[in-house]
Structures are given as structure tokens and as C-alpha cells.
Amino acid sequence: MAEPVLSAPAGGDPRPWAIVQHVGHEGPGLIGEVLAAAGYASEVIRMDLGADLPDVALIQQRIGLKIPIVEIFSNDSRLANLASWNPVRV
């Protein structure tokens, strides 16, 4: 298997990568190891212990994603034809 390649941050963004852990018997694993080896900081968000995810709007701001946040539940009729749905028109 090929080694994952990441460039170490050179004076870059000091914010840590967020690794979401959903169950107690799984940890950061290979992702955590690769990030650490490349010099990146990471934090494990332990949802299995009741931790909350970071605010979605904050995540969008950090990555420059400018689309509306639309709440959709499993019984939403828009899921029947998701390919044609445009969240901007909501």
C-alpha cells in the first residue's frame, strides 16, 4: 500500500483537524497517525462520550463554503429526486 502524502504546514493554519469518533472501540487510527507524522495538530471529538460537533456555520466559514444550511429529515419529499433539488431556491 502506498504511503499517504501530506505536506507539513509551514506557518500555515494553526487550527487542528477534527476527527469525529462515533464509538468507543475506534479511535483516530491511520488518519491521526498520518496527520501527526506530517506535523498537523488534530483533536478527537468523542461523540460516543456525548461531545457535540462544531457549529456547521463555523465549519462552512473555515472551508469557504457559501451555501445555505437546509435541514432535511428522512421523510422529506425532496429526497425522492435529490439530483434536481437546488438548496439555493429553498
ZALODO-903406 format. One record per residue (C-alpha): residue number from 1; residue in three letters; z, y, x. Coordinates in pm, whole numbers, plus 32768, in hexadecimal, padded with zeros to 4 digits. Layout:
{n->NUM res->ALA c3->Z c2->Y c1->X}
...
REM end
This chain:
{n->1 res->MET c3->8000 c2->8000 c1->8000}
{n->2 res->ALA c3->7FA5 c2->8158 c1->8086}
{n->3 res->GLU c3->80BC c2->8249 c1->80DF}
{n->4 res->PRO c3->80DF c2->8369 c1->7FE8}
{n->5 res->VAL c3->8081 c2->84B5 c1->8085}
{n->6 res->LEU c3->8141 c2->85F6 c1->8041}
{n->7 res->SER c3->8144 c2->872E c1->8112}
{n->8 res->ALA c3->829E c2->87AB c1->8166}
{n->9 res->PRO c3->82E3 c2->8903 c1->80DE}
{n->10 res->ALA c3->82BC c2->8A13 c1->81E2}
{n->11 res->GLY c3->838A c2->8B32 c1->815C}
{n->12 res->GLY c3->8319 c2->8ACD c1->8002}
{n->13 res->ASP c3->83C7 c2->8AB0 c1->7EB6}
{n->14 res->PRO c3->8539 c2->8A5E c1->7EE7}
{n->15 res->ARG c3->8567 c2->89D1 c1->7D88}
{n->16 res->PRO c3->85A3 c2->885A c1->7D7E}
{n->17 res->TRP c3->84C2 c2->875D c1->7CD8}
{n->18 res->ALA c3->855F c2->86D5 c1->7B99}
{n->19 res->ILE c3->856E c2->855C c1->7B79}
{n->20 res->VAL c3->85CF c2->84E7 c1->7A1D}
{n->21 res->GLN c3->869D c2->83A8 c1->7A13}
{n->22 res->HIS c3->86A1 c2->8303 c1->78BB}
{n->23 res->VAL c3->876E c2->81C8 c1->7903}
{n->24 res->GLY c3->888F c2->8181 c1->79ED}
{n->25 res->HIS c3->87EF c2->8061 c1->7AAD}
{n->26 res->GLU c3->86C5 c2->8133 c1->7B1F}
{n->27 res->GLY c3->86DD c2->8251 c1->7C17}
{n->28 res->PRO c3->85EB c2->833B c1->7CC5}
{n->29 res->GLY c3->8556 c2->8216 c1->7D86}
{n->30 res->LEU c3->8417 c2->824D c1->7E4E}
{n->31 res->ILE c3->83DF c2->83AA c1->7DC1}
{n->32 res->GLY c3->8531 c2->841C c1->7E45}
{n->33 res->GLU c3->84EF c2->837B c1->7F97}
{n->34 res->VAL c3->8398 c2->8419 c1->7FBD}
{n->35 res->LEU c3->8416 c2->8571 c1->7F59}
{n->36 res->ALA c3->8539 c2->855C c1->804E}
{n->37 res->ALA c3->845A c2->84E1 c1->8168}
{n->38 res->ALA c3->836E c2->8606 c1->812C}
{n->39 res->GLY c3->848C c2->8700 c1->8133}
{n->40 res->TYR c3->8499 c2->874B c1->7FC0}
{n->41 res->ALA c3->85E0 c2->8773 c1->7F06}
{n->42 res->SER c3->860C c2->86B2 c1->7DC3}
{n->43 res->GLU c3->870C c2->8698 c1->7CB0}
{n->44 res->VAL c3->8740 c2->8570 c1->7BCC}
{n->45 res->ILE c3->8771 c2->85CA c1->7A5F}
{n->46 res->ARG c3->8841 c2->84AE c1->79D2}
{n->47 res->MET c3->87E0 c2->849E c1->7864}
{n->48 res->ASP c3->8887 c2->834A c1->785A}
{n->49 res->LEU c3->89D1 c2->8404 c1->7896}
{n->50 res->GLY c3->898B c2->8511 c1->7793}
{n->51 res->ALA c3->88E6 c2->861C c1->786B}
{n->52 res->ASP c3->87EC c2->8702 c1->77C1}
{n->53 res->LEU c3->868B c2->8744 c1->7837}
{n->54 res->PRO c3->863F c2->88A0 c1->78B9}
{n->55 res->ASP c3->85BB c2->8995 c1->77B5}
{n->56 res->VAL c3->844A c2->8954 c1->776B}
{n->57 res->ALA c3->83F4 c2->8AC6 c1->777B}
{n->58 res->LEU c3->848D c2->8AD9 c1->78D9}
{n->59 res->ILE c3->83C2 c2->89AD c1->794B}
{n->60 res->GLN c3->8284 c2->8A47 c1->78BF}
{n->61 res->GLN c3->82CE c2->8B8F c1->7970}
{n->62 res->ARG c3->8308 c2->8ADF c1->7ABD}
{n->63 res->ILE c3->81BC c2->8A28 c1->7AB1}
{n->64 res->GLY c3->80F5 c2->8B45 c1->7A18}
{n->65 res->LEU c3->80A7 c2->8A8F c1->78D4}
{n->66 res->LYS c3->8062 c2->8B8A c1->77C0}
{n->67 res->ILE c3->8040 c2->8AC7 c1->767D}
{n->68 res->PRO c3->811E c2->8AD0 c1->754A}
{n->69 res->ILE c3->8236 c2->89D7 c1->7521}
{n->70 res->VAL c3->81F4 c2->8917 c1->73E1}
{n->71 res->GLU c3->82ED c2->8824 c1->7350}
{n->72 res->ILE c3->824B c2->86E4 c1->72D2}
{n->73 res->PHE c3->82FB c2->85BA c1->7238}
{n->74 res->SER c3->8279 c2->8455 c1->721F}
{n->75 res->ASN c3->8217 c2->8483 c1->70AF}
{n->76 res->ASP c3->814D c2->85C3 c1->70ED}
{n->77 res->SER c3->7FF1 c2->85B0 c1->704E}
{n->78 res->ARG c3->7F57 c2->8660 c1->717F}
{n->79 res->LEU c3->7F8D c2->8522 c1->7248}
{n->80 res->ALA c3->7E7C c2->8473 c1->717F}
{n->81 res->ASN c3->7D73 c2->8544 c1->722E}
{n->82 res->LEU c3->7E21 c2->85CF c1->7361}
{n->83 res->ALA c3->7CDD c2->85F9 c1->7423}
{n->84 res->SER c3->7C67 c2->8708 c1->7336}
{n->85 res->TRP c3->7DB7 c2->87BA c1->7318}
{n->86 res->ASN c3->7DD8 c2->8909 c1->73C9}
{n->87 res->PRO c3->7F41 c2->8982 c1->73EE}
{n->88 res->VAL c3->7EC9 c2->8AEA c1->7419}
{n->89 res->ARG c3->7E56 c2->8AF0 c1->72AB}
{n->90 res->VAL c3->7FA9 c2->8A80 c1->7225}
REM end
